[in-house]
């Protein structure tokens, strides 16, 4: 059961920012924006993927592993203190060093007292041009210290959060499993952008696909979605690629996929919205997708290919 009441409303915020190779600089920006979001009334604040550094996965470089941290560690402790001071639930992102040779792309959820409510280790790991994440990240396996499925929501004082990370946002199976476990909000910290050589038509197709698929998860599961993304051009530090222009466009939508707030493609933004806690329940009464699922007919979904 969620630890939050299902009545009333919830003020939420998504932080869209540019990042620096220097963690201190990035985290100073993050902290300033989180404080401003809390002053505006946000009780849940969501940060983008790997917000403490540049997006380092454009190339494969073993020196980058020095950027990883344990949990608890310096970045998680700083975010914990911030959540406690402001009395908010804060979703952060850390390049986690779990042990020698095992590193994760990890979302950490801090409750209002600064305690770690839970962590989510990214399950789907891409290996595409400019996004060579398989070199750095071990796929997630289970929720922190519980042994439960990786797609298990995290209970907080503002509700049960279905936290996933970036590439996970393209998979309807992941969103559905979170919904079936009682998630009240789907959350996708993100770092995604265009190859700087992409033409405008291709850029438009990619961005539209990104927004559409997540709104689809919202519609199919009758849940709000919060998706913060970074901004700015980050060049490959080793000169092996053309660089990425992160496309921003962070957004928050309601449980029918309706866009409640959306940022542009280049501005530092504190994106805020008010979520009605009762809407998912009322919508599911008239669009009962979960009731009508034919679970007796879905066995083949566990096959790689139906050949």
The 8 nearest C-alpha neighbors of each residue, nearest first, counted from 0:
[[1, 2, 181, 159, 154, 3, 158, 180],
 [0, 2, 159, 158, 3, 154, 155, 4],
 [1, 3, 156, 158, 155, 154, 0, 4],
 [4, 2, 158, 157, 156, 1, 5, 155],
 [3, 5, 6, 2, 158, 1, 157, 7],
 [4, 6, 276, 277, 3, 7, 158, 1],
 [7, 5, 4, 276, 277, 8, 275, 3],
 [8, 6, 276, 275, 5, 9, 277, 4],
 [7, 9, 275, 276, 274, 273, 10, 6],
 [8, 10, 274, 273, 11, 275, 276, 42],
 [9, 11, 273, 41, 42, 272, 274, 40],
 [12, 10, 43, 41, 272, 271, 44, 42],
 [11, 13, 271, 44, 270, 41, 45, 43],
 [14, 12, 45, 270, 227, 44, 269, 46],
 [13, 15, 269, 46, 227, 268, 45, 270],
 [16, 14, 268, 229, 267, 228, 227, 269],
 [17, 15, 267, 229, 230, 14, 18, 268],
 [16, 18, 230, 231, 229, 267, 19, 15],
 [19, 17, 25, 53, 52, 50, 16, 51],
 [18, 20, 21, 25, 52, 53, 24, 22],
 [19, 21, 52, 53, 22, 18, 25, 51],
 [20, 22, 19, 24, 23, 52, 25, 51],
 [23, 21, 51, 25, 24, 52, 26, 20],
 [22, 24, 26, 21, 25, 27, 51, 19],
 [23, 25, 27, 22, 21, 26, 19, 28],
 [26, 24, 22, 51, 28, 18, 19, 27],
 [25, 27, 29, 23, 28, 24, 51, 22],
 [26, 28, 30, 24, 29, 25, 23, 31],
 [29, 27, 31, 25, 26, 30, 32, 24],
 [30, 28, 26, 32, 27, 31, 33, 25],
 [29, 31, 33, 27, 32, 28, 26, 34],
 [32, 30, 28, 34, 29, 33, 27, 35],
 [31, 33, 35, 29, 34, 30, 36, 28],
 [34, 32, 36, 30, 35, 31, 29, 37],
 [35, 33, 37, 31, 32, 36, 30, 38],
 [34, 36, 38, 32, 33, 37, 39, 31],
 [37, 35, 33, 39, 34, 38, 41, 32],
 [36, 38, 41, 34, 40, 39, 35, 33],
 [37, 39, 35, 40, 36, 34, 41, 33],
 [38, 40, 36, 37, 41, 35, 271, 34],
 [41, 39, 37, 38, 42, 10, 36, 11],
 [42, 40, 10, 37, 11, 43, 36, 12],
 [41, 43, 87, 10, 11, 88, 40, 44],
 [42, 44, 11, 88, 41, 87, 89, 12],
 [45, 43, 12, 89, 13, 11, 90, 88],
 [44, 46, 90, 13, 89, 12, 14, 43],
 [47, 45, 14, 91, 90, 13, 188, 227],
 [48, 46, 188, 227, 189, 228, 50, 229],
 [47, 49, 189, 188, 190, 50, 92, 46],
 [50, 48, 92, 51, 93, 52, 47, 94],
 [49, 51, 48, 47, 52, 18, 92, 25],
 [50, 52, 22, 25, 49, 26, 18, 53],
 [53, 51, 20, 19, 22, 50, 18, 49],
 [52, 54, 20, 19, 18, 55, 233, 51],
 [53, 55, 56, 52, 49, 57, 190, 233],
 [54, 56, 53, 57, 58, 63, 52, 235],
 [57, 55, 131, 58, 130, 132, 54, 59],
 [56, 58, 129, 130, 55, 235, 131, 59],
 [59, 57, 56, 60, 131, 129, 235, 55],
 [58, 60, 134, 56, 61, 131, 57, 135],
 [59, 61, 62, 63, 58, 64, 56, 134],
 [60, 62, 63, 64, 59, 65, 135, 134],
 [63, 61, 64, 60, 65, 66, 59, 67],
 [64, 62, 65, 61, 66, 60, 55, 67],
 [63, 65, 66, 62, 67, 61, 135, 60],
 [64, 66, 63, 67, 62, 68, 61, 96],
 [65, 67, 64, 63, 68, 94, 62, 52],
 [68, 66, 94, 96, 95, 65, 64, 69],
 [69, 67, 96, 95, 72, 94, 70, 66],
 [68, 70, 96, 72, 95, 71, 97, 67],
 [71, 69, 72, 75, 68, 95, 96, 97],
 [70, 72, 69, 75, 76, 73, 74, 68],
 [71, 73, 70, 69, 75, 74, 76, 68],
 [72, 74, 76, 75, 77, 71, 68, 69],
 [75, 73, 77, 76, 72, 78, 93, 68],
 [74, 76, 78, 77, 72, 73, 71, 79],
 [77, 75, 79, 73, 74, 78, 72, 80],
 [76, 78, 74, 80, 79, 75, 73, 81],
 [79, 77, 81, 75, 80, 76, 82, 74],
 [80, 78, 113, 76, 82, 81, 77, 75],
 [79, 81, 83, 77, 78, 82, 113, 84],
 [80, 82, 78, 84, 79, 83, 85, 77],
 [83, 81, 87, 79, 113, 85, 80, 84],
 [84, 82, 113, 112, 86, 80, 111, 81],
 [83, 85, 81, 82, 86, 80, 112, 113],
 [84, 86, 82, 83, 87, 81, 37, 34],
 [87, 85, 111, 83, 82, 84, 112, 88],
 [88, 86, 111, 42, 82, 85, 43, 89],
 [87, 89, 110, 43, 111, 109, 42, 82],
 [88, 90, 44, 109, 108, 82, 43, 45],
 [91, 89, 108, 45, 107, 46, 44, 109],
 [92, 90, 107, 46, 106, 89, 108, 45],
 [91, 93, 106, 49, 48, 105, 107, 50],
 [94, 92, 105, 95, 49, 106, 104, 91],
 [93, 95, 67, 104, 103, 105, 68, 49],
 [96, 94, 103, 68, 67, 102, 93, 69],
 [97, 95, 102, 69, 68, 67, 98, 101],
 [96, 98, 102, 101, 95, 69, 99, 103],
 [99, 97, 101, 96, 100, 102, 69, 95],
 [98, 100, 101, 97, 96, 102, 64, 69],
 [99, 101, 98, 102, 96, 97, 137, 64],
 [102, 100, 98, 97, 99, 137, 96, 103],
 [101, 103, 96, 136, 95, 97, 137, 100],
 [104, 102, 136, 95, 137, 105, 94, 120],
 [105, 103, 94, 121, 120, 136, 95, 93],
 [104, 106, 120, 93, 119, 103, 92, 121],
 [105, 107, 92, 119, 118, 91, 93, 120],
 [108, 106, 118, 91, 90, 92, 117, 105],
 [107, 109, 90, 117, 116, 89, 115, 118],
 [110, 108, 115, 89, 113, 116, 114, 88],
 [109, 111, 88, 113, 112, 114, 116, 155],
 [110, 112, 86, 87, 88, 83, 113, 82],
 [113, 111, 83, 110, 114, 86, 82, 109],
 [114, 112, 83, 79, 82, 110, 111, 109],
 [113, 115, 110, 109, 112, 116, 79, 111],
 [114, 116, 109, 117, 108, 110, 113, 107],
 [117, 115, 109, 108, 110, 114, 155, 153],
 [118, 116, 115, 108, 153, 143, 107, 119],
 [117, 119, 107, 106, 143, 108, 142, 120],
 [118, 120, 106, 105, 142, 121, 107, 162],
 [119, 121, 105, 139, 104, 103, 122, 106],
 [122, 120, 139, 104, 164, 105, 123, 138],
 [121, 123, 139, 138, 120, 124, 167, 140],
 [124, 122, 167, 166, 121, 138, 125, 139],
 [123, 125, 133, 132, 138, 122, 166, 126],
 [126, 124, 132, 127, 133, 123, 130, 131],
 [127, 125, 131, 132, 133, 130, 124, 128],
 [126, 128, 130, 131, 125, 129, 132, 57],
 [129, 127, 130, 131, 126, 57, 240, 58],
 [128, 130, 57, 131, 127, 56, 58, 240],
 [131, 129, 127, 57, 56, 128, 132, 126],
 [132, 130, 126, 56, 133, 127, 57, 129],
 [131, 133, 134, 135, 130, 56, 126, 125],
 [132, 134, 136, 135, 126, 131, 124, 125],
 [135, 133, 132, 131, 136, 59, 126, 56],
 [136, 134, 132, 133, 102, 137, 103, 64],
 [137, 135, 103, 102, 133, 132, 104, 134],
 [136, 138, 103, 102, 101, 139, 135, 133],
 [139, 137, 122, 121, 136, 124, 140, 123],
 [140, 138, 120, 122, 121, 141, 137, 149],
 [139, 141, 149, 138, 122, 148, 142, 120],
 [140, 142, 149, 148, 147, 146, 139, 143],
 [141, 143, 149, 147, 145, 119, 146, 144],
 [142, 144, 145, 118, 117, 141, 119, 146],
 [143, 145, 146, 142, 141, 147, 117, 118],
 [146, 144, 147, 143, 142, 141, 148, 117],
 [145, 147, 141, 144, 142, 148, 143, 140],
 [148, 146, 145, 141, 142, 149, 151, 150],
 [149, 147, 141, 150, 151, 142, 146, 140],
 [148, 150, 141, 142, 140, 151, 147, 139],
 [149, 151, 148, 177, 176, 173, 152, 161],
 [150, 152, 149, 148, 177, 180, 153, 147],
 [153, 151, 161, 160, 182, 159, 177, 154],
 [154, 152, 160, 159, 117, 155, 161, 151],
 [153, 155, 159, 1, 158, 2, 160, 152],
 [156, 154, 158, 157, 159, 110, 2, 116],
 [155, 157, 3, 2, 158, 110, 154, 111],
 [158, 156, 3, 155, 2, 88, 159, 43],
 [159, 157, 3, 155, 1, 156, 2, 154],
 [158, 160, 154, 182, 1, 183, 153, 152],
 [161, 159, 153, 152, 184, 182, 162, 183],
 [162, 160, 152, 185, 182, 177, 184, 186],
 [161, 163, 186, 160, 185, 187, 152, 119],
 [162, 164, 187, 186, 167, 121, 161, 119],
 [163, 165, 187, 188, 167, 121, 166, 189],
 [164, 166, 189, 167, 168, 187, 188, 190],
 [167, 165, 168, 169, 123, 164, 125, 124],
 [168, 166, 165, 123, 169, 164, 170, 163],
 [169, 167, 166, 165, 170, 213, 187, 164],
 [168, 170, 167, 166, 212, 171, 213, 209],
 [169, 171, 172, 168, 173, 167, 174, 166],
 [172, 170, 174, 173, 175, 216, 169, 168],
 [173, 171, 175, 170, 174, 176, 177, 169],
 [174, 172, 176, 171, 175, 170, 177, 150],
 [173, 175, 177, 171, 176, 172, 178, 216],
 [176, 174, 178, 172, 177, 173, 179, 171],
 [177, 175, 179, 173, 178, 174, 150, 172],
 [176, 178, 174, 180, 175, 182, 179, 161],
 [179, 177, 182, 175, 181, 180, 176, 174],
 [178, 180, 176, 181, 177, 175, 182, 289],
 [181, 179, 177, 178, 182, 176, 151, 152],
 [180, 182, 178, 179, 183, 177, 159, 152],
 [183, 181, 178, 161, 159, 160, 177, 152],
 [182, 184, 159, 160, 181, 222, 158, 185],
 [185, 183, 223, 160, 182, 222, 161, 224],
 [184, 186, 161, 224, 162, 223, 225, 160],
 [187, 185, 162, 225, 224, 161, 163, 226],
 [186, 188, 226, 164, 163, 165, 189, 225],
 [189, 187, 47, 48, 164, 227, 226, 165],
 [188, 190, 165, 48, 228, 47, 227, 187],
 [191, 189, 228, 48, 229, 165, 47, 192],
 [192, 190, 245, 189, 246, 228, 193, 229],
 [245, 193, 191, 246, 244, 243, 194, 190],
 [192, 194, 244, 243, 195, 245, 202, 197],
 [193, 195, 243, 196, 197, 242, 244, 241],
 [194, 196, 243, 197, 193, 244, 242, 241],
 [195, 197, 194, 198, 241, 193, 242, 243],
 [198, 196, 194, 195, 201, 202, 193, 199],
 [197, 199, 201, 200, 202, 196, 195, 203],
 [200, 198, 202, 201, 203, 197, 204, 196],
 [201, 199, 203, 202, 198, 204, 197, 205],
 [202, 200, 204, 203, 198, 199, 197, 205],
 [203, 201, 199, 205, 200, 204, 206, 197],
 [202, 204, 200, 206, 201, 205, 207, 199],
 [205, 203, 201, 207, 202, 206, 208, 200],
 [204, 206, 208, 202, 207, 203, 201, 209],
 [205, 207, 209, 203, 208, 204, 202, 210],
 [206, 208, 204, 210, 209, 205, 211, 203],
 [207, 209, 211, 205, 206, 210, 212, 204],
 [210, 208, 206, 207, 211, 212, 205, 213],
 [209, 211, 207, 208, 213, 212, 214, 206],
 [212, 210, 208, 214, 213, 209, 207, 215],
 [213, 211, 215, 214, 209, 210, 208, 169],
 [214, 212, 216, 215, 211, 210, 217, 168],
 [213, 215, 256, 217, 211, 216, 212, 210],
 [214, 216, 212, 218, 213, 217, 219, 211],
 [217, 215, 213, 219, 214, 218, 220, 174],
 [216, 218, 222, 214, 256, 215, 254, 221],
 [219, 217, 255, 215, 221, 256, 216, 220],
 [218, 220, 216, 217, 221, 215, 288, 175],
 [219, 221, 222, 217, 218, 216, 178, 175],
 [222, 220, 254, 218, 217, 279, 219, 255],
 [221, 223, 254, 217, 220, 184, 279, 183],
 [224, 222, 253, 254, 184, 252, 217, 185],
 [223, 225, 185, 252, 251, 186, 184, 217],
 [224, 226, 251, 186, 250, 187, 185, 227],
 [227, 225, 187, 250, 249, 188, 186, 251],
 [228, 226, 249, 47, 13, 188, 189, 15],
 [229, 227, 189, 247, 249, 47, 190, 15],
 [228, 230, 247, 16, 15, 190, 17, 245],
 [231, 229, 245, 247, 17, 265, 16, 246],
 [230, 232, 17, 245, 244, 233, 265, 229],
 [233, 231, 244, 243, 245, 234, 242, 230],
 [234, 232, 243, 242, 231, 244, 235, 53],
 [235, 233, 242, 236, 243, 232, 241, 238],
 [234, 236, 242, 238, 237, 240, 57, 239],
 [237, 235, 238, 234, 239, 58, 55, 57],
 [238, 236, 235, 239, 58, 240, 234, 60],
 [237, 239, 235, 236, 240, 241, 234, 242],
 [238, 240, 237, 235, 241, 58, 236, 57],
 [241, 239, 242, 235, 238, 129, 57, 234],
 [240, 242, 195, 234, 194, 235, 243, 239],
 [243, 241, 234, 235, 240, 233, 195, 194],
 [244, 242, 194, 233, 193, 195, 232, 192],
 [243, 245, 232, 193, 192, 231, 195, 246],
 [192, 246, 244, 230, 231, 191, 247, 229],
 [245, 247, 192, 264, 230, 244, 248, 191],
 [246, 248, 264, 230, 228, 229, 249, 245],
 [249, 247, 262, 263, 264, 261, 246, 250],
 [250, 248, 227, 228, 262, 247, 226, 261],
 [251, 249, 261, 226, 260, 248, 225, 262],
 [250, 252, 225, 260, 259, 224, 258, 226],
 [253, 251, 258, 259, 257, 224, 223, 256],
 [252, 254, 223, 257, 256, 255, 258, 259],
 [253, 255, 222, 221, 223, 217, 256, 279],
 [256, 254, 218, 257, 253, 221, 217, 222],
 [255, 257, 214, 217, 218, 253, 254, 252],
 [256, 258, 252, 253, 255, 259, 254, 214],
 [259, 257, 252, 260, 251, 256, 253, 261],
 [258, 260, 252, 251, 257, 272, 253, 261],
 [259, 261, 251, 250, 258, 272, 270, 271],
 [262, 260, 250, 249, 248, 251, 263, 270],
 [263, 261, 248, 249, 250, 268, 270, 264],
 [262, 264, 248, 265, 266, 247, 261, 249],
 [263, 265, 247, 246, 248, 266, 230, 262],
 [264, 266, 230, 263, 247, 231, 267, 246],
 [267, 265, 268, 263, 264, 230, 16, 262],
 [266, 268, 16, 15, 265, 17, 269, 230],
 [269, 267, 15, 270, 266, 14, 16, 262],
 [268, 270, 14, 13, 271, 15, 36, 12],
 [269, 271, 13, 12, 268, 14, 260, 262],
 [272, 270, 12, 11, 269, 13, 260, 273],
 [273, 271, 11, 10, 259, 260, 274, 12],
 [272, 274, 10, 9, 11, 8, 275, 271],
 [273, 275, 9, 8, 276, 10, 272, 253],
 [276, 274, 8, 277, 278, 7, 9, 273],
 [275, 277, 5, 8, 6, 278, 7, 274],
 [278, 276, 275, 280, 279, 6, 5, 281],
 [277, 279, 281, 280, 275, 276, 282, 254],
 [280, 278, 282, 221, 281, 277, 222, 254],
 [279, 281, 283, 278, 282, 277, 284, 221],
 [280, 282, 278, 284, 283, 279, 277, 285],
 [283, 281, 279, 284, 285, 280, 286, 278],
 [284, 282, 287, 286, 280, 285, 281, 279],
 [283, 285, 282, 281, 287, 286, 280, 279],
 [284, 286, 283, 282, 287, 281, 288, 280],
 [285, 287, 283, 284, 288, 282, 221, 289],
 [288, 286, 283, 290, 289, 284, 285, 291],
 [289, 287, 291, 290, 286, 292, 219, 283],
 [288, 290, 287, 292, 291, 220, 283, 179],
 [291, 289, 287, 288, 292, 293, 283, 286],
 [290, 292, 288, 289, 293, 287, 294, 286],
 [291, 293, 289, 294, 290, 288, 295, 287],
 [294, 292, 295, 296, 291, 297, 290, 289],
 [293, 295, 296, 297, 292, 298, 291, 289],
 [294, 296, 293, 297, 298, 292, 299, 291],
 [297, 295, 294, 293, 298, 299, 292, 300],
 [298, 296, 294, 299, 300, 295, 293, 301],
 [297, 299, 300, 296, 301, 295, 294, 302],
 [300, 298, 301, 302, 297, 305, 296, 304],
 [299, 301, 298, 302, 297, 303, 305, 304],
 [300, 302, 299, 298, 303, 297, 304, 305],
 [303, 301, 299, 304, 300, 305, 298, 306],
 [302, 304, 301, 305, 300, 299, 306, 298],
 [305, 303, 302, 306, 299, 300, 301, 298],
 [306, 304, 302, 303, 299, 300, 301, 298],
 [305, 304, 303, 302, 299, 300, 301, 298]]
